[in-house]
C-alpha cells in the first residue's frame, strides 16, 4: 500500500489517479469517499472545514479496505490524517497481512495550493475553510511524517509545486514503478 499525503490541493487526487491507471492499482480517495457517504450534520461540519472524528473516518476506510482483495496494490489518498488513524492503519496492515511500503509526501506552498483550490471551485474551497484545513493539517497531519519514520515506513518528499508530469515522474522514480 502506498499513502499519498499533503496539504489540500497538493495534488494527491491527481497523482493517485495517474498511479492507479498507469500501474493497475486500486485507488481509495478519502475526499471522494467522504463526499459520497457523509450526509446531514457531519456533511455541514465537513464543509465548514472540520475533520470528521477518527472513529467515523476509520469506519469508512475499514469498509472500503475490506472490499479490496490485494491491499498491497492500493493507493490511499488522504488517509491517515491523525496519529490515531495511522495507528489503526498499521494494526489493520498487520492483522490483514499487507504492508505500507511508502508514504509519498506531496509538498507545495500554501499559496500554490490555495490557487489550485480556488480554481477547482468546490463548495468547501473558500478561504475561511481552506485556512482551517491548513491549520488542522499542520497540527494533526504533519507530525505523522516523523511518526511513520519511527515505525519504519519509508517517507518520500516530492516537490508538488510543479507540473503534474514532473511530479508524476518523481513519484514513479521514487517508487521504482
C-alpha positions in Angstrom: 0.0 0.0 0.0 1.2 3.5 -0.9 -0.1 6.5 1.1 -0.4 9.9 -0.6 -0.3 12.8 1.8 0.0 16.5 1.6 -1.9 19.8 2.0 -5.4 20.0 0.4 -4.7 20.9 -3.2 -1.2 19.4 -3.2 -2.2 17.0 -6.0 -2.9 13.8 -4.1 -6.1 13.0 -6.1 -4.4 13.8 -9.4 -1.3 11.7 -8.7 -3.4 8.9 -7.2 -5.4 8.6 -10.4 -2.3 8.6 -12.5 -0.6 5.9 -10.4 -3.7 3.7 -10.3 -4.2 4.0 -14.1 -0.6 3.5 -15.0 0.2 0.6 -12.6 -3.2 -1.2 -12.3 -3.6 -0.2 -8.6 -6.7 0.3 -6.5 -7.3 4.0 -5.7 -9.0 4.9 -2.4 -9.6 8.6 -2.3 -10.8 9.8 1.1 -12.1 13.1 -0.2 -14.4 11.3 -2.7 -15.5 8.7 -0.2 -16.4 11.3 2.4 -18.2 13.5 -0.1 -20.1 10.4 -1.3 -21.1 8.9 2.1 -21.3 11.7 4.5 -24.6 13.5 4.9 -26.5 15.7 7.3 -24.7 17.4 10.2 -21.5 15.6 9.5 -21.5 17.0 5.9 -22.2 20.5 7.2 -19.2 20.2 9.6 -17.0 18.9 6.8 -18.0 21.8 4.5 -17.1 24.2 7.3 -13.5 22.7 7.3 -13.8 20.4 10.3 -12.3 17.0 10.1 -14.6 14.1 10.9 -14.0 12.2 14.1 -11.3 9.5 13.8 -13.9 6.8 14.5 -16.1 8.0 11.7 -13.3 8.0 9.1 -11.8 4.7 10.3 -15.2 3.1 9.9 -15.5 4.3 6.3 -11.9 3.2 5.4 -12.4 -0.1 7.1 -15.4 -0.9 5.0 -13.6 0.1 1.8 -10.4 -1.8 2.5 -12.3 -4.9 3.5 -13.6 -5.0 -0.1 -10.2 -4.8 -1.7 -8.6 -8.2 -2.2 -4.9 -7.2 -2.7 -4.3 -4.2 -0.4 -0.6 -4.1 -1.4 -1.8 -2.8 -4.8 -3.7 0.1 -3.2 -3.0 3.8 -3.3 -4.6 5.5 -0.3 -5.2 9.3 -0.9 -5.8 11.5 2.1 -5.6 8.9 4.9 -4.5 8.8 7.6 -4.7 12.4 8.9 -4.1 11.8 12.6 -1.9 9.6 14.7 -5.0 7.6 15.9 -5.8 6.9 12.2 -2.2 5.9 11.4 -2.1 3.6 14.5 -5.3 1.9 13.3 -3.9 1.5 9.7 -0.7 -0.1 10.9 -2.7 -2.5 13.1 -5.0 -3.3 10.2 -2.0 -3.9 7.9 -0.5 -6.3 10.4 -3.8 -8.1 11.0 -4.7 -8.4 7.3 -1.2 -9.2 6.1 -0.4 -6.2 3.9 2.3 -3.6 4.2 2.5 0.1 3.8 5.5 0.4 1.5 5.8 4.2 1.2 4.3 7.5 2.2 4.5 10.0 -0.6 4.5 13.4 0.9 3.5 15.9 -1.8 4.9 19.3 -0.7 3.6 22.6 -2.1 3.3 26.1 -0.7 0.1 27.3 0.8 -0.1 29.9 -2.0 0.2 27.3 -4.7 -2.4 25.1 -3.2 -4.8 28.0 -2.5 -4.6 28.9 -6.2 -5.4 25.3 -7.1 -8.3 25.0 -4.7 -9.8 28.3 -5.9 -9.5 27.0 -9.5 -11.4 23.8 -8.8 -14.2 25.7 -7.1 -15.8 23.2 -4.8 -18.2 24.4 -2.1 -15.6 23.9 0.6 -12.9 25.7 -1.2 -13.5 29.1 0.4 -10.6 31.0 2.2 -12.0 30.5 5.7 -12.4 26.8 5.1 -9.0 26.4 3.4 -7.3 28.2 6.3 -9.0 25.9 8.8 -7.9 22.9 6.8 -4.3 24.2 6.7 -4.3 24.7 10.5 -5.6 21.2 11.1 -3.1 19.8 8.6 -0.2 21.5 10.5 -1.4 20.4 13.9 -2.6 16.8 13.2 -1.1 15.5 9.9 2.4 17.0 9.7 3.5 15.1 12.8 2.7 11.8 11.0 5.8 12.0 8.8 8.1 11.6 11.8 5.7 9.1 13.3 5.8 6.9 10.1 9.6 7.1 10.0 9.7 6.0 13.6 7.6 3.0 12.6 9.9 2.1 9.7 7.7 3.3 6.9 9.6 5.0 4.0 8.5 8.7 3.7 9.4 10.3 0.3 9.2 14.1 0.0 8.2 15.3 -3.5 8.0 18.9 -4.7 4.4 19.1 -5.7 4.5 22.8 -6.8 5.5 21.8 -10.3 3.6 20.4 -13.3 1.6 17.2 -13.0 4.0 15.4 -15.3 7.1 16.5 -13.4 5.6 15.4 -10.0 4.5 12.1 -11.5 8.0 11.4 -12.9 9.5 11.9 -9.4 6.8 9.8 -7.8 7.4 7.0 -10.3 11.2 7.1 -9.9 10.9 7.2 -6.1 8.8 4.1 -6.1 10.7 2.3 -8.8 7.5 1.7 -10.7 
